[in-house]
Amino acid sequence: MAIHCEVLTGADGARIGIATLNAPMALNALNLPMIEVLGEQLHAWARDPGIVCVLLRGQGAKAFCAGGDVRALVQA
């Protein structure tokens, strides 16, 4: 999977949702499965009153996210 999601809990019990785009060779460009997973996770976190913050990050040093993987989206 090219997205890793986790929840961290702070000392005061506040929870932070973290989604990491993990496709550094493609500059973390989003393909359809990544968009679907990320969308479902963001909706779940939005419904959860215990999540106080969401952090999106990209794996690798070159890019957070290069946008959509156009080739993969056209094929899908």
PDB file of N, CA, C and O in Angstrom, chain B, residues numbered from 101:
ATOM      1  N   MET B 101       0.848  -1.175   0.000  1.00  0.00           N
ATOM      2  CA  MET B 101       0.000   0.000   0.000  1.00  0.00           C
ATOM      3  C   MET B 101       0.889   1.232   0.000  1.00  0.00           C
ATOM      4  O   MET B 101       1.913   1.260   0.683  1.00  0.00           O
ATOM      5  N   ALA B 102       0.514   2.235  -0.748  1.00  0.00           N
ATOM      6  CA  ALA B 102       1.330   3.434  -0.871  1.00  0.00           C
ATOM      7  C   ALA B 102       0.928   4.522   0.113  1.00  0.00           C
ATOM      8  O   ALA B 102       1.452   5.634   0.063  1.00  0.00           O
ATOM      9  N   ILE B 103      -0.010   4.201   1.013  1.00  0.00           N
ATOM     10  CA  ILE B 103      -0.367   5.146   2.072  1.00  0.00           C
ATOM     11  C   ILE B 103      -0.336   4.395   3.393  1.00  0.00           C
ATOM     12  O   ILE B 103      -0.888   3.302   3.518  1.00  0.00           O
ATOM     13  N   HIS B 104       0.313   4.996   4.369  1.00  0.00           N
ATOM     14  CA  HIS B 104       0.351   4.414   5.711  1.00  0.00           C
ATOM     15  C   HIS B 104      -0.378   5.375   6.642  1.00  0.00           C
ATOM     16  O   HIS B 104      -0.040   6.556   6.709  1.00  0.00           O
ATOM     17  N   CYS B 105      -1.384   4.867   7.364  1.00  0.00           N
ATOM     18  CA  CYS B 105      -2.155   5.689   8.287  1.00  0.00           C
ATOM     19  C   CYS B 105      -1.955   5.188   9.709  1.00  0.00           C
ATOM     20  O   CYS B 105      -1.880   3.985   9.963  1.00  0.00           O
ATOM     21  N   GLU B 106      -1.871   6.138  10.622  1.00  0.00           N
ATOM     22  CA  GLU B 106      -1.716   5.787  12.028  1.00  0.00           C
ATOM     23  C   GLU B 106      -2.319   6.889  12.877  1.00  0.00           C
ATOM     24  O   GLU B 106      -2.545   8.002  12.403  1.00  0.00           O
ATOM     25  N   VAL B 107      -2.576   6.572  14.126  1.00  0.00           N
ATOM     26  CA  VAL B 107      -3.073   7.553  15.086  1.00  0.00           C
ATOM     27  C   VAL B 107      -2.135   7.552  16.282  1.00  0.00           C
ATOM     28  O   VAL B 107      -1.839   6.501  16.850  1.00  0.00           O
ATOM     29  N   LEU B 108      -1.672   8.734  16.659  1.00  0.00           N
ATOM     30  CA  LEU B 108      -0.838   8.893  17.842  1.00  0.00           C
ATOM     31  C   LEU B 108      -1.640   9.619  18.913  1.00  0.00           C
ATOM     32  O   LEU B 108      -2.427  10.520  18.621  1.00  0.00           O
ATOM     33  N   THR B 109      -1.427   9.216  20.140  1.00  0.00           N
ATOM     34  CA  THR B 109      -2.129   9.828  21.260  1.00  0.00           C
ATOM     35  C   THR B 109      -1.149  10.623  22.105  1.00  0.00           C
ATOM     36  O   THR B 109      -0.099  10.122  22.506  1.00  0.00           O
ATOM     37  N   GLY B 110      -1.519  11.889  22.372  1.00  0.00           N
ATOM     38  CA  GLY B 110      -0.674  12.751  23.187  1.00  0.00           C
ATOM     39  C   GLY B 110      -0.865  12.483  24.669  1.00  0.00           C
ATOM     40  O   GLY B 110      -1.733  11.704  25.063  1.00  0.00           O
ATOM     41  N   ALA B 111      -0.054  13.128  25.478  1.00  0.00           N
ATOM     42  CA  ALA B 111      -0.092  12.937  26.930  1.00  0.00           C
ATOM     43  C   ALA B 111      -1.447  13.313  27.518  1.00  0.00           C
ATOM     44  O   ALA B 111      -1.872  12.749  28.526  1.00  0.00           O
ATOM     45  N   ASP B 112      -2.128  14.279  26.878  1.00  0.00           N
ATOM     46  CA  ASP B 112      -3.424  14.710  27.395  1.00  0.00           C
ATOM     47  C   ASP B 112      -4.589  13.905  26.809  1.00  0.00           C
ATOM     48  O   ASP B 112      -5.750  14.204  27.091  1.00  0.00           O
ATOM     49  N   GLY B 113      -4.286  12.890  26.000  1.00  0.00           N
ATOM     50  CA  GLY B 113      -5.314  12.050  25.405  1.00  0.00           C
ATOM     51  C   GLY B 113      -5.773  12.506  24.035  1.00  0.00           C
ATOM     52  O   GLY B 113      -6.517  11.785  23.371  1.00  0.00           O
ATOM     53  N   ALA B 114      -5.353  13.678  23.594  1.00  0.00           N
ATOM     54  CA  ALA B 114      -5.705  14.150  22.258  1.00  0.00           C
ATOM     55  C   ALA B 114      -5.070  13.231  21.221  1.00  0.00           C
ATOM     56  O   ALA B 114      -3.924  12.810  21.374  1.00  0.00           O
ATOM     57  N   ARG B 115      -5.819  12.924  20.165  1.00  0.00           N
ATOM     58  CA  ARG B 115      -5.314  11.994  19.144  1.00  0.00           C
ATOM     59  C   ARG B 115      -5.065  12.727  17.828  1.00  0.00           C
ATOM     60  O   ARG B 115      -5.844  13.588  17.419  1.00  0.00           O
ATOM     61  N   ILE B 116      -3.968  12.366  17.181  1.00  0.00           N
ATOM     62  CA  ILE B 116      -3.562  12.962  15.908  1.00  0.00           C
ATOM     63  C   ILE B 116      -3.538  11.875  14.852  1.00  0.00           C
ATOM     64  O   ILE B 116      -2.863  10.859  15.016  1.00  0.00           O
ATOM     65  N   GLY B 117      -4.280  12.086  13.756  1.00  0.00           N
ATOM     66  CA  GLY B 117      -4.244  11.169  12.623  1.00  0.00           C
ATOM     67  C   GLY B 117      -3.102  11.542  11.702  1.00  0.00           C
ATOM     68  O   GLY B 117      -2.937  12.710  11.350  1.00  0.00           O
ATOM     69  N   ILE B 118      -2.314  10.557  11.309  1.00  0.00           N
ATOM     70  CA  ILE B 118      -1.175  10.804  10.423  1.00  0.00           C
ATOM     71  C   ILE B 118      -1.308   9.907   9.192  1.00  0.00           C
ATOM     72  O   ILE B 118      -1.421   8.687   9.308  1.00  0.00           O
ATOM     73  N   ALA B 119      -1.293  10.523   8.027  1.00  0.00           N
ATOM     74  CA  ALA B 119      -1.314   9.783   6.763  1.00  0.00           C
ATOM     75  C   ALA B 119      -0.021  10.097   6.024  1.00  0.00           C
ATOM     76  O   ALA B 119       0.288  11.260   5.763  1.00  0.00           O
ATOM     77  N   THR B 120       0.730   9.058   5.689  1.00  0.00           N
ATOM     78  CA  THR B 120       1.999   9.223   4.993  1.00  0.00           C
ATOM     79  C   THR B 120       1.889   8.657   3.587  1.00  0.00           C
ATOM     80  O   THR B 120       1.601   7.473   3.411  1.00  0.00           O
ATOM     81  N   LEU B 121       2.116   9.498   2.589  1.00  0.00           N
ATOM     82  CA  LEU B 121       2.177   9.041   1.201  1.00  0.00           C
ATOM     83  C   LEU B 121       3.521   8.347   1.038  1.00  0.00           C
ATOM     84  O   LEU B 121       4.563   8.939   1.317  1.00  0.00           O
ATOM     85  N   ASN B 122       3.504   7.094   0.588  1.00  0.00           N
ATOM     86  CA  ASN B 122       4.732   6.314   0.547  1.00  0.00           C
ATOM     87  C   ASN B 122       4.986   5.764  -0.855  1.00  0.00           C
ATOM     88  O   ASN B 122       4.959   4.554  -1.080  1.00  0.00           O
ATOM     89  N   ALA B 123       5.231   6.670  -1.782  1.00  0.00           N
ATOM     90  CA  ALA B 123       5.617   6.304  -3.146  1.00  0.00           C
ATOM     91  C   ALA B 123       6.703   7.270  -3.605  1.00  0.00           C
ATOM     92  O   ALA B 123       6.510   8.001  -4.576  1.00  0.00           O
ATOM     93  N   PRO B 124       7.854   7.281  -2.910  1.00  0.00           N
ATOM     94  CA  PRO B 124       8.867   8.295  -3.203  1.00  0.00           C
ATOM     95  C   PRO B 124       9.449   8.213  -4.612  1.00  0.00           C
ATOM     96  O   PRO B 124       9.875   9.229  -5.161  1.00  0.00           O
ATOM     97  N   MET B 125       9.473   7.020  -5.205  1.00  0.00           N
ATOM     98  CA  MET B 125      10.007   6.909  -6.570  1.00  0.00           C
ATOM     99  C   MET B 125       9.113   7.632  -7.576  1.00  0.00           C
ATOM    100  O   MET B 125       9.586   8.063  -8.628  1.00  0.00           O
ATOM    101  N   ALA B 126       7.817   7.768  -7.257  1.00  0.00           N
ATOM    102  CA  ALA B 126       6.873   8.490  -8.112  1.00  0.00           C
ATOM    103  C   ALA B 126       6.592   9.883  -7.548  1.00  0.00           C
ATOM    104  O   ALA B 126       5.595  10.510  -7.904  1.00  0.00           O
ATOM    105  N   LEU B 127       7.470  10.362  -6.673  1.00  0.00           N
ATOM    106  CA  LEU B 127       7.314  11.650  -6.000  1.00  0.00           C
ATOM    107  C   LEU B 127       5.977  11.740  -5.271  1.00  0.00           C
ATOM    108  O   LEU B 127       5.378  12.810  -5.168  1.00  0.00           O
ATOM    109  N   ASN B 128       5.523  10.588  -4.767  1.00  0.00           N
ATOM    110  CA  ASN B 128       4.276  10.466  -4.012  1.00  0.00           C
ATOM    111  C   ASN B 128       3.044  10.913  -4.801  1.00  0.00           C
ATOM    112  O   ASN B 128       2.050  11.346  -4.218  1.00  0.00           O
ATOM    113  N   ALA B 129       3.116  10.805  -6.129  1.00  0.00           N
ATOM    114  CA  ALA B 129       1.955  11.129  -6.962  1.00  0.00           C
ATOM    115  C   ALA B 129       0.817  10.176  -6.616  1.00  0.00           C
ATOM    116  O   ALA B 129       1.034   8.980  -6.421  1.00  0.00           O
ATOM    117  N   LEU B 130      -0.395  10.716  -6.542  1.00  0.00           N
ATOM    118  CA  LEU B 130      -1.560   9.936  -6.131  1.00  0.00           C
ATOM    119  C   LEU B 130      -2.141   9.128  -7.288  1.00  0.00           C
ATOM    120  O   LEU B 130      -2.388   9.657  -8.372  1.00  0.00           O
ATOM    121  N   ASN B 131      -2.355   7.836  -7.036  1.00  0.00           N
ATOM    122  CA  ASN B 131      -3.084   7.008  -7.996  1.00  0.00           C
ATOM    123  C   ASN B 131      -4.468   6.733  -7.409  1.00  0.00           C
ATOM    124  O   ASN B 131      -4.739   7.130  -6.276  1.00  0.00           O
ATOM    125  N   LEU B 132      -5.339   6.070  -8.147  1.00  0.00           N
ATOM    126  CA  LEU B 132      -6.714   5.874  -7.705  1.00  0.00           C
ATOM    127  C   LEU B 132      -6.813   5.112  -6.381  1.00  0.00           C
ATOM    128  O   LEU B 132      -7.563   5.545  -5.506  1.00  0.00           O
ATOM    129  N   PRO B 133      -6.093   3.996  -6.189  1.00  0.00           N
ATOM    130  CA  PRO B 133      -6.183   3.325  -4.882  1.00  0.00           C
ATOM    131  C   PRO B 133      -5.728   4.219  -3.727  1.00  0.00           C
ATOM    132  O   PRO B 133      -6.308   4.161  -2.643  1.00  0.00           O
ATOM    133  N   MET B 134      -4.712   5.034  -3.940  1.00  0.00           N
ATOM    134  CA  MET B 134      -4.255   5.942  -2.889  1.00  0.00           C
ATOM    135  C   MET B 134      -5.334   6.969  -2.564  1.00  0.00           C
ATOM    136  O   MET B 134      -5.579   7.265  -1.394  1.00  0.00           O
ATOM    137  N   ILE B 135      -5.981   7.515  -3.598  1.00  0.00           N
ATOM    138  CA  ILE B 135      -7.039   8.507  -3.400  1.00  0.00           C
ATOM    139  C   ILE B 135      -8.198   7.894  -2.624  1.00  0.00           C
ATOM    140  O   ILE B 135      -8.749   8.525  -1.721  1.00  0.00           O
ATOM    141  N   GLU B 136      -8.568   6.661  -2.977  1.00  0.00           N
ATOM    142  CA  GLU B 136      -9.681   6.004  -2.288  1.00  0.00           C
ATOM    143  C   GLU B 136      -9.359   5.751  -0.820  1.00  0.00           C
ATOM    144  O   GLU B 136     -10.186   6.025   0.049  1.00  0.00           O
ATOM    145  N   VAL B 137      -8.168   5.233  -0.534  1.00  0.00           N
ATOM    146  CA  VAL B 137      -7.774   4.965   0.853  1.00  0.00           C
ATOM    147  C   VAL B 137      -7.705   6.269   1.642  1.00  0.00           C
ATOM    148  O   VAL B 137      -8.210   6.347   2.762  1.00  0.00           O
ATOM    149  N   LEU B 138      -7.088   7.278   1.068  1.00  0.00           N
ATOM    150  CA  LEU B 138      -6.946   8.554   1.768  1.00  0.00           C
ATOM    151  C   LEU B 138      -8.312   9.183   2.020  1.00  0.00           C
ATOM    152  O   LEU B 138      -8.557   9.707   3.106  1.00  0.00           O
ATOM    153  N   GLY B 139      -9.196   9.139   1.040  1.00  0.00           N
ATOM    154  CA  GLY B 139     -10.530   9.708   1.205  1.00  0.00           C
ATOM    155  C   GLY B 139     -11.308   9.018   2.308  1.00  0.00           C
ATOM    156  O   GLY B 139     -11.924   9.683   3.141  1.00  0.00           O
ATOM    157  N   GLU B 140     -11.288   7.688   2.325  1.00  0.00           N
ATOM    158  CA  GLU B 140     -11.988   6.944   3.369  1.00  0.00           C
ATOM    159  C   GLU B 140     -11.415   7.266   4.750  1.00  0.00           C
ATOM    160  O   GLU B 140     -12.160   7.452   5.713  1.00  0.00           O
ATOM    161  N   GLN B 141     -10.099   7.328   4.835  1.00  0.00           N
ATOM    162  CA  GLN B 141      -9.472   7.598   6.136  1.00  0.00           C
ATOM    163  C   GLN B 141      -9.774   9.002   6.622  1.00  0.00           C
ATOM    164  O   GLN B 141     -10.055   9.195   7.805  1.00  0.00           O
ATOM    165  N   LEU B 142      -9.722   9.987   5.735  1.00  0.00           N
ATOM    166  CA  LEU B 142     -10.014  11.363   6.131  1.00  0.00           C
ATOM    167  C   LEU B 142     -11.458  11.502   6.599  1.00  0.00           C
ATOM    168  O   LEU B 142     -11.729  12.209   7.569  1.00  0.00           O
ATOM    169  N   HIS B 143     -12.393  10.829   5.914  1.00  0.00           N
ATOM    170  CA  HIS B 143     -13.798  10.858   6.342  1.00  0.00           C
ATOM    171  C   HIS B 143     -13.958  10.208   7.715  1.00  0.00           C
ATOM    172  O   HIS B 143     -14.694  10.716   8.560  1.00  0.00           O
ATOM    173  N   ALA B 144     -13.277   9.096   7.937  1.00  0.00           N
ATOM    174  CA  ALA B 144     -13.348   8.420   9.244  1.00  0.00           C
ATOM    175  C   ALA B 144     -12.810   9.323  10.344  1.00  0.00           C
ATOM    176  O   ALA B 144     -13.417   9.432  11.409  1.00  0.00           O
ATOM    177  N   TRP B 145     -11.686   9.967  10.099  1.00  0.00           N
ATOM    178  CA  TRP B 145     -11.129  10.873  11.100  1.00  0.00           C
ATOM    179  C   TRP B 145     -12.051  12.068  11.333  1.00  0.00           C
ATOM    180  O   TRP B 145     -12.174  12.538  12.465  1.00  0.00           O
ATOM    181  N   ALA B 146     -12.700  12.565  10.280  1.00  0.00           N
ATOM    182  CA  ALA B 146     -13.607  13.710  10.425  1.00  0.00           C
ATOM    183  C   ALA B 146     -14.798  13.355  11.317  1.00  0.00           C
ATOM    184  O   ALA B 146     -15.309  14.217  12.030  1.00  0.00           O
ATOM    185  N   ARG B 147     -15.243  12.103  11.285  1.00  0.00           N
ATOM    186  CA  ARG B 147     -16.372  11.658  12.108  1.00  0.00           C
ATOM    187  C   ARG B 147     -15.966  11.349  13.550  1.00  0.00           C
ATOM    188  O   ARG B 147     -16.828  11.212  14.418  1.00  0.00           O
ATOM    189  N   ASP B 148     -14.677  11.239  13.809  1.00  0.00           N
ATOM    190  CA  ASP B 148     -14.177  10.855  15.124  1.00  0.00           C
ATOM    191  C   ASP B 148     -13.881  12.114  15.954  1.00  0.00           C
ATOM    192  O   ASP B 148     -12.928  12.833  15.656  1.00  0.00           O
ATOM    193  N   PRO B 149     -14.686  12.385  16.989  1.00  0.00           N
ATOM    194  CA  PRO B 149     -14.455  13.605  17.773  1.00  0.00           C
ATOM    195  C   PRO B 149     -13.154  13.583  18.566  1.00  0.00           C
ATOM    196  O   PRO B 149     -12.718  14.630  19.043  1.00  0.00           O
ATOM    197  N   GLY B 150     -12.530  12.437  18.719  1.00  0.00           N
ATOM    198  CA  GLY B 150     -11.269  12.348  19.444  1.00  0.00           C
ATOM    199  C   GLY B 150     -10.063  12.761  18.626  1.00  0.00           C
ATOM    200  O   GLY B 150      -8.996  13.015  19.185  1.00  0.00           O
ATOM    201  N   ILE B 151     -10.213  12.834  17.312  1.00  0.00           N
ATOM    202  CA  ILE B 151      -9.108  13.274  16.442  1.00  0.00           C
ATOM    203  C   ILE B 151      -9.112  14.801  16.420  1.00  0.00           C
ATOM    204  O   ILE B 151     -10.073  15.417  15.959  1.00  0.00           O
ATOM    205  N   VAL B 152      -8.041  15.404  16.916  1.00  0.00           N
ATOM    206  CA  VAL B 152      -7.979  16.865  17.008  1.00  0.00           C
ATOM    207  C   VAL B 152      -7.148  17.485  15.888  1.00  0.00           C
ATOM    208  O   VAL B 152      -7.193  18.696  15.676  1.00  0.00           O
ATOM    209  N   CYS B 153      -6.393  16.657  15.176  1.00  0.00           N
ATOM    210  CA  CYS B 153      -5.502  17.173  14.138  1.00  0.00           C
ATOM    211  C   CYS B 153      -5.187  16.043  13.162  1.00  0.00           C
ATOM    212  O   CYS B 153      -5.104  14.876  13.546  1.00  0.00           O
ATOM    213  N   VAL B 154      -5.013  16.411  11.891  1.00  0.00           N
ATOM    214  CA  VAL B 154      -4.574  15.446  10.882  1.00  0.00           C
ATOM    215  C   VAL B 154      -3.310  15.988  10.237  1.00  0.00           C
ATOM    216  O   VAL B 154      -3.248  17.151   9.836  1.00  0.00           O
ATOM    217  N   LEU B 155      -2.308  15.131  10.144  1.00  0.00           N
ATOM    218  CA  LEU B 155      -1.035  15.487   9.520  1.00  0.00           C
ATOM    219  C   LEU B 155      -0.870  14.648   8.254  1.00  0.00           C
ATOM    220  O   LEU B 155      -0.915  13.419   8.306  1.00  0.00           O
ATOM    221  N   LEU B 156      -0.681  15.312   7.128  1.00  0.00           N
ATOM    222  CA  LEU B 156      -0.366  14.635   5.870  1.00  0.00           C
ATOM    223  C   LEU B 156       1.109  14.860   5.594  1.00  0.00           C
ATOM    224  O   LEU B 156       1.605  15.983   5.681  1.00  0.00           O
ATOM    225  N   ARG B 157       1.807  13.778   5.259  1.00  0.00           N
ATOM    226  CA  ARG B 157       3.234  13.916   4.959  1.00  0.00           C
ATOM    227  C   ARG B 157       3.603  12.985   3.816  1.00  0.00           C
ATOM    228  O   ARG B 157       2.904  12.013   3.530  1.00  0.00           O
ATOM    229  N   GLY B 158       4.711  13.303   3.174  1.00  0.00           N
ATOM    230  CA  GLY B 158       5.203  12.501   2.067  1.00  0.00           C
ATOM    231  C   GLY B 158       6.535  11.866   2.404  1.00  0.00           C
ATOM    232  O   GLY B 158       7.417  12.514   2.968  1.00  0.00           O
ATOM    233  N   GLN B 159       6.679  10.605   2.059  1.00  0.00           N
ATOM    234  CA  GLN B 159       7.937   9.886   2.275  1.00  0.00           C
ATOM    235  C   GLN B 159       8.954  10.333   1.234  1.00  0.00           C
ATOM    236  O   GLN B 159       8.595  10.580   0.083  1.00  0.00           O
ATOM    237  N   GLY B 160      10.205  10.437   1.623  1.00  0.00           N
ATOM    238  CA  GLY B 160      11.266  10.808   0.690  1.00  0.00           C
ATOM    239  C   GLY B 160      11.610  12.284   0.802  1.00  0.00           C
ATOM    240  O   GLY B 160      10.869  13.077   1.382  1.00  0.00           O
ATOM    241  N   ALA B 161      12.745  12.621   0.234  1.00  0.00           N
ATOM    242  CA  ALA B 161      13.270  13.981   0.364  1.00  0.00           C
ATOM    243  C   ALA B 161      12.923  14.897  -0.801  1.00  0.00           C
ATOM    244  O   ALA B 161      13.108  16.110  -0.701  1.00  0.00           O
ATOM    245  N   LYS B 162      12.422  14.345  -1.907  1.00  0.00           N
ATOM    246  CA  LYS B 162      12.237  15.157  -3.106  1.00  0.00           C
ATOM    247  C   LYS B 162      10.902  15.875  -3.186  1.00  0.00           C
ATOM    248  O   LYS B 162      10.842  16.991  -3.703  1.00  0.00           O
ATOM    249  N   ALA B 163       9.820  15.264  -2.687  1.00  0.00           N
ATOM    250  CA  ALA B 163       8.508  15.885  -2.872  1.00  0.00           C
ATOM    251  C   ALA B 163       7.518  15.402  -1.824  1.00  0.00           C
ATOM    252  O   ALA B 163       7.554  14.248  -1.399  1.00  0.00           O
ATOM    253  N   PHE B 164       6.628  16.310  -1.414  1.00  0.00           N
ATOM    254  CA  PHE B 164       5.509  15.909  -0.571  1.00  0.00           C
ATOM    255  C   PHE B 164       4.526  15.102  -1.418  1.00  0.00           C
ATOM    256  O   PHE B 164       4.178  13.972  -1.074  1.00  0.00           O
ATOM    257  N   CYS B 165       4.081  15.697  -2.534  1.00  0.00           N
ATOM    258  CA  CYS B 165       3.162  15.017  -3.452  1.00  0.00           C
ATOM    259  C   CYS B 165       3.204  15.752  -4.784  1.00  0.00           C
ATOM    260  O   CYS B 165       2.981  16.962  -4.844  1.00  0.00           O
ATOM    261  N   ALA B 166       3.489  15.015  -5.846  1.00  0.00           N
ATOM    262  CA  ALA B 166       3.601  15.619  -7.165  1.00  0.00           C
ATOM    263  C   ALA B 166       2.244  15.806  -7.833  1.00  0.00           C
ATOM    264  O   ALA B 166       2.184  16.198  -8.998  1.00  0.00           O
ATOM    265  N   GLY B 167       1.156  15.534  -7.120  1.00  0.00           N
ATOM    266  CA  GLY B 167      -0.183  15.654  -7.693  1.00  0.00           C
ATOM    267  C   GLY B 167      -0.696  14.273  -8.055  1.00  0.00           C
ATOM    268  O   GLY B 167      -0.355  13.276  -7.418  1.00  0.00           O
ATOM    269  N   GLY B 168      -1.522  14.235  -9.092  1.00  0.00           N
ATOM    270  CA  GLY B 168      -2.091  12.962  -9.524  1.00  0.00           C
ATOM    271  C   GLY B 168      -1.171  12.222 -10.469  1.00  0.00           C
ATOM    272  O   GLY B 168      -0.513  12.834 -11.311  1.00  0.00           O
ATOM    273  N   ASP B 169      -1.124  10.921 -10.335  1.00  0.00           N
ATOM    274  CA  ASP B 169      -0.383  10.061 -11.271  1.00  0.00           C
ATOM    275  C   ASP B 169      -1.279   9.902 -12.497  1.00  0.00           C
ATOM    276  O   ASP B 169      -2.084   8.973 -12.569  1.00  0.00           O
ATOM    277  N   VAL B 170      -1.136  10.801 -13.447  1.00  0.00           N
ATOM    278  CA  VAL B 170      -2.033  10.889 -14.604  1.00  0.00           C
ATOM    279  C   VAL B 170      -2.066   9.577 -15.368  1.00  0.00           C
ATOM    280  O   VAL B 170      -3.144   9.123 -15.752  1.00  0.00           O
ATOM    281  N   ARG B 171      -0.940   8.966 -15.596  1.00  0.00           N
ATOM    282  CA  ARG B 171      -0.894   7.700 -16.336  1.00  0.00           C
ATOM    283  C   ARG B 171      -1.730   6.624 -15.625  1.00  0.00           C
ATOM    284  O   ARG B 171      -2.517   5.925 -16.263  1.00  0.00           O
ATOM    285  N   ALA B 172      -1.556   6.498 -14.325  1.00  0.00           N
ATOM    286  CA  ALA B 172      -2.309   5.500 -13.568  1.00  0.00           C
ATOM    287  C   ALA B 172      -3.794   5.836 -13.515  1.00  0.00           C
ATOM    288  O   ALA B 172      -4.630   4.936 -13.591  1.00  0.00           O
ATOM    289  N   LEU B 173      -4.133   7.110 -13.388  1.00  0.00           N
ATOM    290  CA  LEU B 173      -5.544   7.503 -13.343  1.00  0.00           C
ATOM    291  C   LEU B 173      -6.245   7.251 -14.684  1.00  0.00           C
ATOM    292  O   LEU B 173      -7.402   6.832 -14.703  1.00  0.00           O
ATOM    293  N   VAL B 174      -5.562   7.499 -15.790  1.00  0.00           N
ATOM    294  CA  VAL B 174      -6.155   7.221 -17.107  1.00  0.00           C
ATOM    295  C   VAL B 174      -6.386   5.734 -17.272  1.00  0.00           C
ATOM    296  O   VAL B 174      -7.433   5.331 -17.778  1.00  0.00           O
ATOM    297  N   GLN B 175      -5.432   4.901 -16.857  1.00  0.00           N
ATOM    298  CA  GLN B 175      -5.578   3.449 -16.963  1.00  0.00           C
ATOM    299  C   GLN B 175      -6.701   2.917 -16.087  1.00  0.00           C
ATOM    300  O   GLN B 175      -7.352   1.930 -16.429  1.00  0.00           O
ATOM    301  N   ALA B 176      -6.928   3.584 -14.942  1.00  0.00           N
ATOM    302  CA  ALA B 176      -7.991   3.144 -14.024  1.00  0.00           C
ATOM    303  C   ALA B 176      -9.343   3.533 -14.579  1.00  0.00           C
ATOM    304  O   ALA B 176     -10.369   3.254 -13.958  1.00  0.00           O
TER     305      ALA B 176
END
